[in-house]
């Protein structure tokens, strides 16, 4: 095989070009490390207190989390701690009585105030009524005179925000003839935090639990306050974290997370409907079903009679039709008989008398040609009358 110099030059030029691109890529390529925050998975995706549970377990505290209180299924110890993240108004009267009896025997309970309702005053909860607390229709970010005794006023979070602004947005409350062990707030602007003695136990009431949820404990102020809130039962019993996960409806989950599946399916459905639909607008009435012509029925009936030896009946029907017209057009000829009738018809139509006599006589049996000739002659004479 002979290789031309032109082909060799093209191959060499291609290899040179590939080598140049590879050298340029190697020289300009740079490894860069990037950090991307992934969406939480597993329990962290639905448990807002998952980070707090892990932090407590890492500190040697027996911490458990669940969605519901379930006092009948999970008995509480005398030195246990229960944190109820959900709205206290969702607690049943039996749960409220059970919690108060347990706190009175030495337990530690942490609850928050209900969210402010729009257009009306915030409805109180049975648990707060038993503690002689009243919510205030205030949720604005209010400066607090001094922080709780458990937290240093000089502590700030990672963003440099003072600790006294942590409870912004929560519903404040006031106390009726109750002397708290610790409190944060005043009578004018309301309290954001209070620790109350109830029997042998204590109850911590806060305006907001946002600093205890996932992603918030990274701030030093939030972590320090969480540690001080759990101090009464620290390592003395089990910490029960009741988060009551508020799962969004299925339609919202599909809209936010499954659009890559339902959007192509929706487009495919629309395309299929477009192909199946002839036009848009009012429904077109269905066309009338096709009907067979009358002559087809007549022909089918004649073939049936002929097949079963009823040719005489066909001939009689055609002859009767001819005679009926003859009676209407020439009653005198119709009243005659035999050759006289044939001559009268011949005089009117101009046809030969012999042909008329033959047409008026019954055809021979099983003679198709004779049958067709006489039928055709009668039809022709009928048209000539």
Buried (B, 14 or more C-beta within 10 A) or exposed (E): EEEEEEEEEEEEEEEEEEEEEEEEEEEEEEEEEEEEEEEBEEEBEEBBBBBBBBBBEEEEBBBBBBBBBEBEEBEBBEBBBBBBBBBBBEBEEEBBBBBBEBBEBBBBBBBBBBBBEEEEEBEBBBBBEBBEBBBBEBBEEBEBEEBBEBBEEEBBBEEEEBBBBBBBBBBBBBBEEBEBEBBBBBEEBBBBBBBBEBBEBBBBBBBBBBBBBBEBBEBEBBBBBBBBBBEBBBEBBBBBBBBBBEEEEEEEEEEEEEEEEEEEEEEEEEEEEEEEEEEEEEEEEEEEEEEEEEEEEEEEEBEEBBEEEEBEEBBEEBBEEBBEBBEEEBEEBBEBEEEEBBBBBBEBBEBEBEBBBBBBEEBEEEEEEBBEBBBEBBBBBBEEB
